[in-house]
Amino acid sequence: MPEHIRFLVNNLPSAVDSYESVGQDIDDLRKLHAECTAAAANERRPGRVSIGRCPARLDDGHLRRADLTASAASHRVRCGTCGARWETLGE
């Protein structure tokens, strides 16, 4: 594992400069790390379920339509594509 971490640290600057979606990949890695940590500790974490499409509008007026997911552990929903957030069940 240390050699993989070293590789990621050494290559992150060039990845950020040349790859526009690196932010989403970092979020995915963070989620994967949390899931692996929970699995290694034998903790049960609720899974995510698809709840529909993002209703946020693009600059041209079209709907974004990115997939939204939710977890039983939280009432918050966040679009991973545009960052729109819904903090309460009423929203």
Summary of the structure (lengths in Angstrom):
residues: 91
radius of gyration: 16.4
end to end distance: 41.6
largest distance: 46.7
contacts: 161
relative contact order: 0.11
helix: 40%
strand: 19%
